[in-house]
């Protein structure tokens, strides 16, 4: 069937807009093409190979790093602190909580620049960076991740001033499983060890928030296999009630379950009296590239984080 002139006109306008977006994108074209080839799957090995050449390698210039500080009793209750080499006035603090499907992952990936890249970006942009890790399932199950986040926030609140940080301006960012743990912590004031949760804001990147509605797999190893408990374990109700400022993020090439959770939280937040939370869908990016790209020329997520923290002072 021949297309009408009006349909063709619309098609050309859309195609031109997409081409213009591609030309303006800070993502290299070859990386964009390879991410499309990888598709809507979580593939750290292939994605890391795309971004590793773009990242800094140790030793890092103009950055002081304190590794393996203990914030709790468990073996994995460790964090790294990234600070400017030269003294400066108290800085806001960005705590990052990594992902890993509840059963793996670490604050630092052996042999690679991830997740140090997020900490280096933080220092360059005026923050003190804190990279933390937590206990893993199946040995540690819900709500162990949020409990560890609570202990890390308490440690940072108590200790960060001696390292150049401002305990009144702590921002907590989680990716994937880390976002689920951060959301759980924010949503449950009974876990807070610091008044008001000790946070100036929280950033949730490709997490899960509504257990009954999620199609994300592998969560049962942490939350358990009893669907009757999933409503209680969901962070969504508490996220809608919290006064802690929130930002939520997903990637265009995220697996569908993460996009669903992003849309659900975004829509539900708009029904609050305080209005919609800040929401960002990252074009071209995948579940891993959204964080692996931080501290490269692709500053789209980083710029939004800076804007968010400036607004929520």
C-alpha positions as CSV (number, residue, x, y, z in Angstrom):
1,X,0.0,0.0,0.0
2,X,1.4,3.4,-1.0
3,X,1.9,5.9,1.9
4,X,0.0,9.1,1.8
5,X,2.0,12.4,1.5
6,X,0.9,13.4,5.0
7,X,2.2,10.1,6.5
8,X,5.4,10.4,4.6
9,X,5.8,14.0,5.8
10,X,5.4,12.8,9.4
11,X,7.8,10.0,8.9
12,X,10.5,12.3,7.5
13,X,10.0,14.7,10.4
14,X,10.5,11.9,12.9
15,X,13.4,10.5,11.1
16,X,15.1,13.9,10.9
17,X,14.5,14.5,14.6
18,X,16.0,11.1,15.4
19,X,19.0,11.8,13.2
20,X,19.5,15.2,14.8
21,X,19.3,13.6,18.3
22,X,22.0,11.1,17.2
23,X,24.3,13.8,16.0
24,X,23.9,15.8,19.2
25,X,24.4,12.8,21.5
26,X,27.6,12.8,23.5
27,X,27.6,8.9,23.1
28,X,30.1,7.8,20.4
29,X,28.2,6.4,17.5
30,X,30.0,3.1,17.6
31,X,29.1,2.6,21.3
32,X,25.5,3.4,20.6
33,X,25.4,0.8,17.8
34,X,27.0,-1.8,20.0
35,X,24.6,-1.2,22.8
36,X,21.7,-1.6,20.4
37,X,23.2,-4.9,19.3
38,X,23.5,-6.1,22.9
39,X,19.9,-5.1,23.5
40,X,17.7,-5.1,26.6
41,X,19.9,-7.4,28.6
42,X,22.2,-6.9,31.6
43,X,25.7,-7.6,30.2
44,X,28.5,-6.2,32.3
45,X,31.4,-7.9,30.4
46,X,30.5,-6.6,27.0
47,X,29.4,-3.2,28.3
48,X,32.5,-2.8,30.4
49,X,34.7,-3.4,27.3
50,X,33.0,-0.5,25.6
51,X,33.6,2.0,28.4
52,X,36.9,0.8,30.0
53,X,39.0,2.6,27.4
54,X,37.2,5.9,28.2
55,X,37.8,5.7,31.9
56,X,40.8,6.8,34.1
57,X,43.1,4.3,35.5
58,X,44.9,4.3,38.8
59,X,46.8,6.1,40.2
60,X,44.2,8.9,40.0
61,X,45.4,12.5,39.8
62,X,44.4,15.1,42.3
63,X,42.3,12.7,44.2
64,X,42.9,11.1,47.7
65,X,41.4,7.7,48.3
66,X,40.8,6.0,51.6
67,X,40.0,2.3,51.0
68,X,38.2,-0.3,53.1
69,X,36.9,1.8,55.9
70,X,34.6,-0.3,58.2
71,X,31.1,0.9,58.8
72,X,29.7,-2.2,60.4
73,X,30.5,-5.6,61.8
74,X,30.0,-7.8,58.7
75,X,32.9,-8.6,56.4
76,X,31.3,-6.7,53.5
77,X,30.5,-3.6,55.6
78,X,33.2,-1.6,53.9
79,X,33.4,1.7,52.0
80,X,35.9,3.8,50.1
81,X,36.1,7.6,50.4
82,X,37.3,9.8,47.5
83,X,38.4,13.3,48.4
84,X,40.2,16.1,46.6
85,X,44.0,16.0,47.1
86,X,44.0,19.6,48.2
87,X,41.9,20.9,51.2
88,X,38.7,22.7,50.4
89,X,35.6,23.9,52.1
90,X,33.0,21.3,53.3
91,X,31.6,19.5,50.3
92,X,28.3,17.7,49.7
93,X,28.6,14.0,49.9
94,X,27.5,11.4,47.3
95,X,27.2,7.8,48.6
96,X,26.9,5.2,45.9
97,X,25.4,1.7,46.4
98,X,26.3,-0.8,43.6
99,X,24.1,-3.4,41.9
100,X,24.5,-7.1,41.4
101,X,21.2,-9.0,41.4
102,X,21.3,-9.3,45.2
103,X,23.9,-12.1,45.1
104,X,27.0,-10.4,43.7
105,X,28.8,-7.1,43.1
106,X,31.1,-4.9,44.9
107,X,32.0,-1.2,45.4
108,X,35.1,-1.8,43.2
109,X,35.3,-4.1,40.2
110,X,38.7,-5.9,40.2
111,X,40.8,-5.1,37.2
112,X,38.5,-2.3,36.0
113,X,37.7,1.3,36.6
114,X,34.1,0.7,37.8
115,X,32.7,1.9,40.2
116,X,35.6,4.2,40.9
117,X,34.5,6.2,37.9
118,X,31.5,7.5,39.8
119,X,33.7,8.5,42.7
120,X,36.1,10.4,40.4
121,X,33.2,12.1,38.8
122,X,31.9,13.1,42.2
123,X,35.2,14.7,43.3
124,X,35.5,16.6,40.0
125,X,32.0,18.0,40.5
126,X,32.5,19.2,44.0
127,X,31.4,16.3,46.1
128,X,33.1,13.9,48.5
129,X,32.5,10.4,47.0
130,X,31.7,7.4,49.2
131,X,31.5,3.9,47.6
132,X,29.8,1.3,49.8
133,X,29.1,-2.4,49.7
134,X,26.7,-4.6,51.6
135,X,25.9,-8.2,52.6
136,X,24.6,-10.5,49.9
137,X,21.9,-13.1,49.5
138,X,21.2,-15.9,50.1
139,X,23.1,-15.5,53.4
140,X,21.6,-12.1,54.0
141,X,18.0,-11.6,53.1
142,X,15.4,-8.7,53.3
143,X,15.8,-6.2,54.8
144,X,19.6,-6.7,55.3
145,X,20.5,-4.5,52.4
146,X,18.6,-1.5,53.8
147,X,20.0,-2.2,57.2
148,X,23.5,-2.0,55.8
149,X,22.6,1.2,54.0
150,X,21.4,2.6,57.3
151,X,24.7,1.8,59.0
152,X,26.7,3.3,56.1
153,X,24.7,6.5,56.2
154,X,25.2,6.7,60.0
155,X,29.0,6.2,59.6
156,X,29.2,8.9,56.9
157,X,27.1,11.3,59.0
158,X,29.4,10.8,62.0
159,X,32.7,10.6,60.2
160,X,32.6,12.6,56.9
161,X,33.3,16.1,58.4
162,X,36.9,15.1,59.2
163,X,37.3,14.2,55.6
164,X,36.0,17.4,54.1
165,X,32.3,16.5,53.8
166,X,29.2,18.2,54.9
167,X,27.0,15.8,57.0
168,X,24.0,18.1,56.3
169,X,24.3,17.5,52.6
170,X,24.4,13.7,52.1
171,X,22.9,12.3,48.8
172,X,22.4,8.6,48.5
173,X,22.5,7.0,45.0
174,X,21.8,3.3,44.2
175,X,21.9,1.4,41.0
176,X,19.8,-1.7,40.3
177,X,19.9,-3.9,43.4
178,X,21.5,-0.9,45.1
179,X,18.5,1.3,44.1
180,X,16.2,-1.3,45.7
181,X,18.2,-1.1,49.0
182,X,18.3,2.7,48.9
183,X,14.6,2.8,48.2
184,X,14.0,0.4,51.1
185,X,16.1,2.6,53.4
186,X,14.4,5.8,52.4
187,X,10.9,4.3,52.7
188,X,11.3,2.9,56.2
189,X,11.9,5.5,58.9
190,X,12.2,2.8,61.5
191,X,15.6,1.9,59.9
192,X,16.9,5.4,60.1
193,X,19.8,5.9,62.6
194,X,20.1,9.6,61.8
195,X,17.3,12.2,62.1
196,X,15.3,12.5,58.9
197,X,17.3,9.6,57.4
198,X,20.4,11.8,57.3
199,X,19.8,12.6,53.6
200,X,19.4,15.7,51.5
201,X,18.2,13.6,48.7
202,X,18.2,10.1,47.1
203,X,18.7,9.0,43.5
204,X,17.2,5.7,42.3
205,X,18.7,4.3,39.1
206,X,17.0,1.3,37.5
207,X,15.6,-0.3,40.7
208,X,12.6,-2.2,41.8
209,X,10.0,-0.7,44.2
210,X,6.7,-2.6,43.9
211,X,7.2,-6.3,44.5
212,X,3.7,-7.5,43.5
213,X,4.0,-5.7,40.2
214,X,7.6,-6.5,39.3
215,X,8.6,-8.7,36.4
216,X,12.3,-8.4,37.3
217,X,13.7,-11.9,37.9
218,X,15.9,-13.3,40.6
219,X,14.5,-11.2,43.5
220,X,13.2,-14.2,45.4
221,X,16.7,-15.1,46.6
222,X,16.6,-11.9,48.7
223,X,12.9,-11.3,49.3
224,X,11.9,-14.9,49.7
225,X,9.3,-17.0,47.9
226,X,6.1,-16.0,49.8
227,X,4.0,-13.6,47.6
228,X,1.9,-12.8,50.7
229,X,4.9,-10.8,52.0
230,X,5.7,-8.8,48.8
231,X,3.3,-5.9,49.6
232,X,4.9,-5.4,53.0
233,X,8.4,-5.7,51.4
234,X,7.7,-3.1,48.7
235,X,9.2,0.3,49.1
236,X,6.7,2.1,46.9
237,X,4.2,3.2,49.7
238,X,7.0,4.6,51.8
239,X,8.6,6.4,48.8
240,X,5.3,8.2,48.2
241,X,5.1,9.3,51.8
242,X,8.7,10.4,52.4
243,X,9.8,14.0,52.6
244,X,13.3,13.1,51.4
245,X,13.7,14.6,47.9
246,X,13.8,11.8,45.2
247,X,15.1,11.4,41.7
248,X,14.4,8.3,39.6
249,X,16.2,7.1,36.5
250,X,16.0,4.4,33.9
251,X,17.7,3.6,30.6
252,X,16.0,3.3,27.2
253,X,17.6,-0.2,26.8
254,X,16.9,-1.4,30.3
255,X,15.1,-4.8,30.6
256,X,11.4,-4.1,30.4
257,X,10.9,-4.9,34.1
258,X,13.0,-2.0,35.2
259,X,11.3,0.4,32.8
260,X,8.0,-0.8,34.2
261,X,9.1,0.0,37.7
262,X,10.4,3.4,36.7
263,X,7.1,4.3,35.0
264,X,5.1,3.0,38.0
265,X,7.1,5.1,40.5
266,X,6.9,8.2,38.3
267,X,3.2,8.0,37.7
268,X,2.4,7.2,41.4
269,X,4.5,10.1,42.6
270,X,2.4,12.5,40.5
271,X,-0.6,11.7,42.7
272,X,1.2,13.1,45.8
273,X,0.2,16.5,47.2
274,X,3.9,17.5,46.8
275,X,3.8,16.6,43.1
276,X,5.9,14.5,40.8
277,X,9.4,13.4,41.7
278,X,12.2,14.2,39.2
279,X,12.4,11.5,36.6
280,X,14.9,10.8,33.8
281,X,14.8,8.3,31.0
282,X,18.3,8.1,29.5
283,X,18.2,7.7,25.7
284,X,20.5,5.2,24.0
285,X,21.7,3.8,27.3
286,X,21.4,0.3,28.8
287,X,21.2,-1.1,32.3
288,X,25.0,-1.0,32.7
289,X,26.1,1.8,30.4
290,X,24.1,4.3,32.4
291,X,26.6,4.0,35.2
292,X,29.7,2.9,33.3
293,X,29.5,6.1,31.2
294,X,29.7,8.4,34.3
295,X,33.0,10.4,34.1
296,X,33.1,10.3,30.3
297,X,32.1,13.0,27.8
298,X,28.6,11.6,28.1
299,X,27.5,13.8,31.0
300,X,23.7,13.4,30.7
301,X,23.1,11.5,33.9
302,X,25.8,13.4,35.8
303,X,24.4,16.8,34.8
304,X,21.0,15.8,36.1
305,X,22.4,14.6,39.4
306,X,24.2,18.0,39.8
307,X,21.0,19.9,39.0
308,X,19.1,17.7,41.4
309,X,21.5,18.3,44.3
310,X,21.7,22.0,43.6
311,X,17.9,22.3,43.7
312,X,17.6,20.2,47.0
313,X,20.1,22.2,49.1
